[in-house]
Amino acid sequence: MLNFSLTDLRYLLALAEEKHFARAAQKCFVSQPTLSIAIKKLEENLGITIFERDNHQILVSPSGAQLIEQAKKILSEAEQLINLAKSQQDIYAQPLRIGAILTIGPYLFPKLVGDIIAKTPQLKLVVEENYTEVLIQKLLAGELDLILLATEVNHHDLVQIELGCDELNLICSTQHKFAKLNKVMQKHLAEETFLLLGNGHCFRDQVLKICPNCDPFKNKIANLITTSSLETIKYMVAMNIGVSILPKLAQHNLPPNLCMKPISGGMQTRTISLVYRRNFT
């Protein structure tokens, strides 16, 4: 059974480099007898002569040369293992990977990332925007560390923390008839051209709960325009193409000819939450 240590391999490389027992021992900060005994035991353990000795010089045998090259690789791999372990102990060594749905990321990430960089410049960040289901799958697979959602998650491996409510309001052009109203009735929304995000967006489902008559599957006469982003919706509504519902988080840098109106039936909101794996540290 082979029995040698990384220290033995370091003695081996030192002697191979110095070709002199005394200098090799000095380089390894040990006595010459200690190094000599270790090299002899290593040769006996491996069953070959690594060094050819005479009174004047030390030569590396042909078989010993191959062992020395392999020893270099082993020590290099061992050093990488040590560095990897140290990096795991350093909380800033690995990037923090944060995901957010497409109706949160563009409005929250700029400030969030800016604040994190200002307070913890040594922390590396990776951010991603995607659909809810994709983010959850990546979180469970360990490809993301934290995700920001606006829907409830029921999974025994995930922890969800509510961060707050995001108010939802109707948006219309200042030229639209709704602009003169203090509050818009839900039943009147189905009579208008309604702009809505496409399938896969959880915000689409939340909006259709507020305005079920705008759902083309429930109302065959619904006049619906589907878009891919809230920014597209904002500018199309500003052009008086139709009306829509916008979260407060996205109510920044609005076009000047756009106005906000509350919807009847009480304040409409969505809940923003932080989700992470239960074993995440």
Secondary structure, DSSP 4 states (H G I P E B T S, - for coil): -----HHHHHHHHHHHHH-SHHHHHHHTTS-HHHHHHHHHHHHHHHTS--EEE-SS-EEE-HHHHHHHHHHHHHHHHHHHHHHHHHHHHSTTTSPEEEEEETTTHHHHHHHHHHHHHHH-TT--EEEEEE-HHHHHHHHHTTS-SEEEESS----TTEEEEEEEEEEEEEEEETTSGGGG-SSB-HHHHTTS-EEEE-TT-HHHHHHHHH-GGG-TTT-TT--EEEES-HHHHHHHHHTTS-BEEEEGGG-SS--TTEEEE-BSSS-EEEEEEEEEETT--
